[in-house]
């Protein structure tokens, strides 16, 4: 499906499209470089880069793909429609608001109240129903057939993947090529965009919660399969099956897929707040959890980039 797509060309086109038509929408988020020792890494010469994408418009990397999707297509009078655990919905609503288009967002009951409140503040029509993302998606698709609204998929559309890829392009512009990029995986839009840009010039490592292992189980089965979803990061990483684009791209460019416990993810989330004052959601803490737990072990002198992907979290949960 994606092998015929020139992804680097598509990512460059997405960056130009957004810069030309929505220049004030996206932020160039900071790339913070620290010694590995600041993170408890004792291997000599390791440098840890934090790509602070939680500072992005709408509070997550999703703003890149959703704006690219809307700009690349004609938006009908009925506006945009999306199913989401929260972040893709917030990003679509923010992009639609910037383009003065209506937006309807379908959320599962696992979504957080903080994300629902943010959506309402952006003027979106919010529909909550079904336990998980897959349930919200089914309801969204039925509604889209009625309304004719432009469907924005949370992770499995070419424009969404290319938009996510602008994050990798930005990292390379800011700091050059990292040796490794650690990234959380739900449906796979983010890792697809990153791997499509870096290809095999950097080692892209897929990280998933033990209770939401879409890519890990697909690799075991040799093809995308449905998985049971739960756990601390289910509202952000709660896709039931890895996306088709992500499956194709990661098969070619991603060697490593690792699972992390909810305990390790929560500990990393709290560490980021207590030690660095970064208020992030659980999904954004998986890269640090991989370092702290020893699941990912850097080599001497390695430059390791952690993608801090989102901050749509209730601050009270970090106490």
N, C-alpha and C positions, 0 to 999 in steps of 0.2 A: 504493500500500500504506500509506504513512505519512501521506498528505495528510489523511486523515480523522481522524487522531489529534491531539488538543489536547496538544501536547508540553509546553508550559509547565505545564499542569495536571498532566500525568503526572510531571514532574520535581518539582513541589511535593509531590505525593502520595508520591513516593519518599523525599524528604527527611523528611516527617512519619513515614512508616512506619519508617524506620531509627531516627529519634530516639525514637520511642515504644517500639519493640520490641527494638532492639539499641543502646541509647544509648551504650554504652561501646566499641562495635566500631570505628566510624570516628573518624578524627582530623580536626580542623579544621586543615589544613596551612597553613604560613605563606605569606604573599604578600610577597616581598622586593622593595622598590623601590630601584633604583640609577640613577645617572646613566648615560646612554648612553655617555659617555666611558670609563666603567669597562670597557666591552666593545669599545672601539676605534671607536665610532660618532662621527664628527666632525660630524654634522648638529646644529645648535644646538637645545637645549631638549629633546632626546629623552630620555625616561625608560623604562628597561627594568624590567619587572616579572617576577620569577621566581616562578611558582607551584610550590612545592616539594612536589609530589605524590609524589616518591620517598620522602618520610617517612611516607606513608600506611601503615596496617596492610597487611601482606603485601608492602610495598615497591613498590606501584604504584597508580595510579588504579583499577585493575580491582576493588579491594575494594568500591567503591561499587555498581557494576552487579551483581556477583555476590551480594552480600548482599541487594540489592533483589529479585533474581530468586528467591532462596530464600524470603524473607519473603512474597512475593506468591503463593506456591504451597504446596500441601500437600506435604511431603517424605515419600515412602514409606519403608518400613522398609529398603529397599535403598539409600536415601540419594540423593546427588547424583552426577552423572557429567558429565565435561567433557573435551573435546579442546583442547589448548593448546600453544603454543610454550613455555609456562612460566608467564607472569604470570597469565593467567586461571585456570590450574590452581591456582596458589598462592593466589589470592584466593578461589576456590571452596572449596579445602580449609580455609582459615582461617575462612571464613564457616560452613562445615559443622561444623568443630570447635567454634566458638562456640555453635552451635545443637545440639550433641551428636548430629550425624548422620554416618553414614559417607560416604566420598567416594572415587571412583575417577577417576583422571586418566590420559588417554592423551597421550603426548608423541611427537613425531618424533625421529629420531636427531640432528637439528640442534640440539636443545635443549641448554642448557649443564648441566654437572654441578652447578654451584652451584644451579640451579633444581631439579634432581632431588633434591638433598640437602635443600633446604628443604621440598619436598613430603613427603618421607619423615619429616622431623621433625614435620610437622603431622599425621602419622598417616594420610596418604592411601595408597591402593593405587595404585602407579605402574606403568603399562604403557608401555614404550618400543618403538616399531616404526614403520617407514616413514620415508622420508627427510624429508618436509616435513609441514606442518600438515594439508594436505588428506588425506594418508594416515592420520594419526592420527585425523582426524575420521571417516573412513570406518569405521575399526575401532571407534571410540567409538559410532557410531550402531548398528552391528551388536550390540555388547554391550548398549546401552540397550534394544534390542528384546527381548533375552533377560531382562534383570534388572528392567525396569520402573522403573529409577531416574529421578529428575528430571533432565532434560537441561538443563545450563547451557551456552549457546553463548558462545563467546569474544567475540563482538561483534554478532551479528545476531538479537537478541531485543528486543522493546519494553522489557521491564523492565531489560535491560542498558543500553540506550541512555539510558533515563530516569535510571538510577543514575549513569551517566557525566555526565549533565547537571547533577547536583547540584554538580559541580565548578565549572561556569560560574556557577551560582547563588551559590556561596560566594565566587568572585572578585568578583562584583558587590557582594555584601554587604561585603566587606573593603575594596575600593578604588574602587568605582564602575565605570563602563564604560570598559574600555580602548579605544583607537582600533583596535588590531589584536591578534589572537590568533594566534600561530604554533603549530601542532600537528602532531605526527607522525601518519601514517596507515598502518595495516596493513589490517585488515578494515574499519575505519572506525567502530567503536563510539564511540571518544572524540570524533572530530570530529563525528559525528552528534549526540551529546549536547550538545556545546558550541554547534554551529550551531543546534540546536533551541531552546536557551535564548536565545542572543544574537540569533538571527534575523539581521536586517541592521543591528542597532544598533551592532555592532562588525564590523570586517572580519576574518573567519576565513580563515586561509591554510593550505592543505593542503600538507604536506611529506612527500615519499617518497624512499627511496633509489632510485638509478637502477636497481638490480637487483631492486626489488620495487615496481613502479609500478602498483598495482591501480587507483587512481582515475584517474591520468593516462591510462592506456591505455583505460579505460572512456570517458573523455571524448573521446578520439580516435575511438573506435568508435561513440559515441553510445549505448552500453549496456554493462552489466557484461560483461567477458570474462575468460577465464583468462589468466594471465601466468606466465612462468617466474620463479622466485623464487630468489634467492641473496644473497650479500653479507654484510656485517658485522652487519646488524641482522635477519637472517632469523629468528632465534629469537623475536623480538618482533613484527616487521612482516612475517611470512612467509606471510600469507594469499595464496591463489592468485587470489582474485576479491574485489572490493569487495562488502560486504554490501548487501542490498536496502534496509534502512532508511537506511544511509549514502548510498547512491546517490540515493534520493529526496530526502533532506534537503539534501545538498550541491548537488543540481541547483537547488534553490530559494534556498539561502542562502550558498553558497560560490563566489566568483568565481575565485579563484586557486588553482592546483595547480602545485607546483614540484618538480623533481627535484634531488637532491643526490648527489654522489659519495661513495663510501666513504671516500676520503681526507679530504674535508671533514668528514664525520661523526666520523671517528676523531680528527682534530685538535681538534674542538670538545669531544669527550668528555675528552680529555687536558687541554685548557684549563680545563674546569670543575673538574677535580681539582686541577691545579697552582695555579690562581689563586684559586679559591673554596672549595677543599676539599670539593667535591660529588662523591661517588662514584656515578656513574650508568652505566646501560647505554647502548649505542650509540643505541637508539631514543629516549632522552631528550635526546640531543645535537643532533637535527636542527634544532630552532628556533634554537639558537645558531649552528649551521653555516650556516643561511640568512642570518643577520646577518653573520657573519665572511666568508663567501664573496661577499657582495654580491648574492646571489640575491634577498634581500628588502632593499629600501632604504627606510627610514622617512622620513617627511616632517618638516619642522621642527616641533618641539614635540609630536611624537607620543608617545603612551603605548603601548608595545609589550609585550604579555604573552607570555612564553615558557612553555609548559607542560613542566615537567621531570617526565616521566611515570613513570619507574621506576628502581629502583636494585638490581635483582636481578642483580648482577654479581660476578664473582670479583675482589676487590680487587687480587690479584696482577697482573691484566691491565692495571692502570693505572700500573704501574711504568715 
